Amino acid sequence: MTKTQTIATLAEKTELTKAQVATFLDELATLSYTEAKNGFTLPGIGKLVLVNRAARVGRNPATGESINIPAKTVVKFRMAKACKEAVLSA
């Protein structure tokens, strides 16, 4: 679904205006960005977490040359068990 379709569907189901739903989704996204470092959970859907990746040696696919890939922190989304079961059983 696109953002517009999501907003329209949620507006119908909650009897809110599309503007109210759009504002809510924007605020939810902003909150999740700022709180991801602490672990941001959407109950029944999943959790945003920061994961530290170790440094490693990779390969340049064009030349086959070995390159060093530095350690870094990445954002991961971990699906909730209830979400996995609901999606996979459908």
C-alpha positions in Angstrom: 0.0 0.0 0.0 1.1 3.5 -0.6 1.1 6.2 2.1 -2.1 7.7 0.5 -3.9 4.4 0.5 -2.9 3.7 4.1 -4.1 7.1 5.2 -7.4 6.6 3.4 -8.0 3.2 4.9 -7.2 4.3 8.4 -9.4 7.4 8.0 -12.3 5.2 7.0 -11.8 2.7 9.8 -11.2 5.2 12.6 -13.7 7.9 11.5 -10.9 10.5 11.6 -10.1 12.9 8.8 -7.3 12.1 6.4 -5.4 15.1 7.7 -5.6 13.8 11.2 -4.4 10.4 10.2 -1.5 11.9 8.1 -0.4 14.0 11.0 -0.5 11.0 13.3 1.6 8.9 11.0 4.1 11.7 10.5 4.4 12.1 14.3 4.7 8.3 14.8 7.6 8.2 12.3 9.3 11.2 13.9 9.0 9.5 17.4 10.3 6.2 16.1 13.4 7.9 14.6 14.3 9.7 17.8 13.6 6.7 20.1 15.2 4.0 17.9 18.4 4.2 19.9 16.4 3.1 23.0 14.5 0.5 21.1 11.1 1.6 19.7 8.3 -0.9 19.9 5.0 -1.0 18.0 3.0 -3.6 19.9 1.9 -6.5 17.8 4.0 -5.3 14.8 7.7 -5.1 15.8 10.6 -3.2 17.2 13.2 -0.8 15.8 16.7 -1.5 17.4 20.3 -0.4 16.8 22.7 -3.2 16.0 26.5 -2.9 16.0 28.1 -4.6 13.0 31.7 -5.8 13.4 34.5 -4.8 10.9 35.0 -7.4 8.2 36.8 -8.1 5.0 34.7 -7.9 1.8 35.4 -8.2 -1.9 35.0 -5.7 -4.7 32.8 -7.6 -7.1 34.2 -5.9 -10.2 37.9 -6.6 -9.5 37.9 -9.3 -6.9 40.1 -7.1 -4.7 39.8 -7.5 -0.9 38.6 -4.4 0.9 38.2 -3.6 4.6 34.6 -2.8 5.7 34.7 -0.7 8.9 32.5 -1.4 11.9 29.2 0.5 12.0 25.9 0.8 13.7 22.7 0.0 11.7 19.0 0.2 12.3 17.1 -3.1 12.2 13.4 -3.9 12.4 12.5 -7.1 14.3 9.1 -8.4 13.5 6.9 -9.4 16.4 5.9 -13.1 16.7 2.2 -12.2 16.4 2.9 -10.3 13.2 4.9 -13.2 11.7 2.1 -15.7 12.5 -0.6 -13.4 11.2 1.2 -12.8 7.9 2.5 -16.3 7.3 -0.8 -18.1 8.1 -2.9 -15.9 5.8 
